[in-house]
Amino acid sequence: MRIAVSVAEKEKTAGTDSPYFKALLAVGVEPGEIELVSATDSRRVRADDYDGVLFTGGEDVDPVFYGEEKRHESVHDNHARDEFEFALLAGALARRAPILGICRGVQMINVKFGGTLYQDMKEDAEPETEHRQTDVGKTRQEPSHSVLVTDTESRLGGIMQGTCRVNSLHHQAVKRLGRGLKVTARSEDGFVEAVESAADYPFLMAVQWHPEEMVDSSAEQRQIFTRFVAKCREGARHT
């Protein structure tokens, strides 16, 4: 089994210290089964080489990809990363490989499916909850607000029921949902917190929070990785 973890360039230099790498190790993945990849690998990395792809947090998606101009100074995009991840996602979808998205990952997936984003939640939507908790002195590992699972029949609904406390480290969010996706959880102030494929797909889950920071403190967050990896192993056995 091989899992590609698409990260920002600076995250790749963290190597085995990356929280995403550590989260996969925590659920039984061997170090040699994980590869951190980034836009600089675009010439050699193909989805066909992996049994699953994890899309992680980091820079904002360039608004040009959802038909808008950049409106706020807070938007820090990386066009090269966008192009790399859109291509990697398309390849993974074509071979029906398991896909997990985290923070930027849910936003990038939504845009790829034709959706749009709030470029800056405070400027565009006036949230009632603080969604970037590090701005108010909380650590990345602390839960800071609740999310409500809105689809109990979803994969996420099979992991957590009702409400769950999560961390929150973002200033953008899903605005118009992409075609072929369904919302599976919302924040206490109504923003999309999780999506999945609305079609019959082996595994496509994306969450707005950062479960990799909470695998040691939350059995529910650990289960997100456990179930993703199980689907990756299942696919690897059939190839």
C-alpha positions in Angstrom: 0.0 0.0 0.0 1.1 3.5 -0.8 -0.6 6.7 0.4 0.2 10.2 -1.1 -0.1 13.1 1.4 -0.2 16.3 -0.6 1.2 19.1 1.5 2.6 22.7 1.3 6.3 22.8 0.4 7.3 23.9 3.9 5.3 21.0 5.4 7.2 18.5 3.2 10.4 19.5 4.9 9.0 18.4 8.2 9.1 14.8 7.0 8.2 12.3 9.7 7.5 15.2 12.1 4.5 16.3 10.0 1.3 15.9 12.0 -0.3 14.2 9.0 2.5 11.7 8.8 2.2 11.0 12.5 -1.6 10.6 12.3 -1.2 7.9 9.7 1.5 6.2 11.8 -0.9 6.3 14.8 -3.4 4.1 12.9 -0.9 1.5 11.8 0.5 2.8 8.6 4.2 2.0 8.1 6.6 4.9 7.3 7.5 3.4 3.9 3.8 3.4 2.9 3.6 7.2 3.2 4.9 9.8 0.7 4.7 13.5 1.3 4.3 15.2 -2.0 4.0 18.8 -3.2 3.7 20.9 -6.4 7.5 20.5 -7.1 6.8 16.8 -7.6 4.2 17.4 -10.4 6.4 16.0 -13.1 6.7 12.6 -11.5 3.7 12.1 -9.2 0.6 10.4 -10.6 -2.5 9.1 -8.8 -2.0 5.7 -10.4 1.1 5.2 -8.2 -1.0 5.4 -4.9 -3.7 3.5 -3.2 -5.2 6.7 -1.6 -4.6 10.4 -1.4 -4.8 12.7 1.6 -5.1 16.4 0.8 -4.0 18.6 3.7 -4.2 22.2 5.0 -2.2 25.2 3.9 -2.5 28.0 1.4 -5.8 29.3 0.1 -7.2 28.2 -3.3 -6.7 30.8 -6.0 -10.1 32.5 -6.5 -9.6 32.4 -10.2 -10.5 28.7 -10.1 -14.0 29.4 -8.9 -14.5 32.4 -11.2 -13.7 35.3 -8.8 -11.0 37.9 -8.3 -9.1 38.1 -5.1 -11.0 40.5 -2.8 -9.1 40.5 0.5 -5.5 40.9 1.5 -5.9 37.9 3.8 -6.1 35.6 0.8 -2.7 33.9 0.3 -2.9 31.5 -2.6 -0.5 29.1 -4.3 -1.5 28.6 -8.0 1.1 25.9 -8.6 -0.2 23.9 -5.7 -3.8 24.3 -6.9 -2.9 23.0 -10.4 -1.0 20.0 -8.9 -3.7 19.0 -6.5 -6.5 19.4 -9.0 -4.7 17.0 -11.4 -3.9 14.6 -8.5 -7.6 14.7 -7.4 -8.8 14.1 -11.0 -6.5 11.1 -11.3 -7.6 9.7 -8.0 -11.3 10.1 -8.9 -10.7 8.4 -12.2 -9.3 5.3 -10.6 -11.8 5.5 -7.7 -9.1 5.7 -5.1 -9.9 6.6 -1.5 -9.7 10.4 -0.8 -9.4 12.3 2.4 -9.4 16.1 2.6 -8.5 18.3 5.6 -9.1 22.0 5.9 -7.8 23.4 2.6 -8.5 19.9 1.3 -12.3 20.2 1.7 -12.1 23.7 0.0 -10.0 22.4 -2.9 -12.2 19.4 -3.4 -15.3 21.6 -3.4 -13.8 24.0 -6.0 -12.8 21.0 -8.2 -16.5 19.9 -8.1 -17.6 23.3 -9.2 -18.3 24.9 -5.9 -17.2 28.3 -4.5 -15.7 29.6 -1.2 -16.0 32.4 1.2 -12.7 34.1 0.5 -12.6 35.5 4.1 -15.4 34.4 6.5 -15.2 37.5 8.7 -15.4 39.8 5.7 -17.9 37.9 3.6 -20.2 36.1 6.1 -19.9 37.5 9.7 -19.6 34.1 11.6 -20.8 34.0 15.2 -18.0 31.6 16.1 -14.3 32.1 16.0 -13.0 29.8 13.3 -9.3 30.5 13.6 -8.7 29.6 17.2 -5.0 30.4 17.2 -6.0 34.1 16.8 -7.5 34.0 20.3 -4.8 32.1 22.1 -5.9 28.5 21.7 -3.5 25.7 20.6 -4.0 23.7 17.5 -4.9 20.6 19.5 -7.7 22.2 21.6 -11.3 21.7 20.6 -12.9 25.1 20.2 -16.4 24.7 18.8 -19.0 22.0 18.0 -20.0 20.6 14.7 -23.4 18.9 14.1 -23.5 15.8 11.9 -26.4 16.5 9.5 -26.3 13.2 7.6 -26.4 10.2 10.0 -26.3 7.8 7.0 -23.0 9.2 5.8 -19.5 7.8 6.5 -18.9 10.6 9.0 -22.3 9.7 10.6 -20.9 6.2 11.1 -18.1 7.6 13.1 -19.8 10.3 15.2 -23.4 11.0 16.0 -25.1 14.3 17.0 -22.5 16.9 17.9 -18.7 16.7 18.2 -16.1 19.1 19.6 -13.4 20.0 17.0 -10.5 22.4 16.6 -10.8 25.2 14.0 -7.9 26.8 12.1 -9.3 28.4 8.9 -10.5 31.7 7.6 -12.2 30.4 4.4 -15.1 27.9 4.1 -17.3 26.2 1.5 -19.9 28.7 0.1 -21.8 27.1 -2.8 -21.5 23.3 -2.6 -19.9 21.6 -5.6 -22.0 19.3 -7.8 -21.8 15.6 -6.8 -21.0 16.4 -3.1 -23.2 16.3 -0.1 -22.9 18.2 3.3 -22.5 15.8 6.2 -21.7 18.3 9.1 -22.1 22.0 9.9 -20.6 24.3 12.6 -22.8 25.6 15.3 -23.1 28.9 13.3 -24.1 27.1 10.2 -21.0 26.8 8.0 -20.2 23.6 6.1 -17.7 21.5 8.1 -17.7 18.2 6.2 -18.6 16.9 2.8 -18.6 13.5 1.1 -19.3 12.2 -2.4 -23.0 12.1 -3.1 -22.4 9.3 -5.6 -21.5 5.6 -5.0 -17.8 6.1 -4.4 -15.4 3.9 -2.3 -14.3 6.7 0.1 -14.4 10.5 -0.4 -14.6 12.4 2.9 -13.4 15.9 3.6 -13.5 17.9 6.9 -12.9 21.5 7.7 -11.2 20.9 11.0 -7.8 19.3 11.7 -8.3 15.7 13.0 -4.5 15.0 12.6 -3.9 17.3 15.6 -6.4 15.4 17.8 -5.7 11.7 17.1 -4.1 11.2 20.5 -7.0 12.8 22.4 -10.1 11.8 20.4 -11.2 8.3 19.4 -13.6 9.9 16.9 -10.9 11.9 15.1 -8.6 8.8 15.0 -11.4 6.9 13.4 -11.4 9.2 10.4 -7.9 8.1 9.6 -8.6 4.5 10.5 -11.4 4.2 8.0 -9.5 6.0 5.3 -6.5 3.7 5.7 -8.8 0.6 5.7 -10.2 1.6 2.3 -6.7 2.2 1.0 -5.6 -1.2 2.1 -8.7 -2.8 0.6 -8.0 -1.2 -2.7 -4.4 -2.2 -2.6 -5.4 -5.8 -2.2 -7.5 -5.7 -5.3 -4.9 -4.2 -7.6 
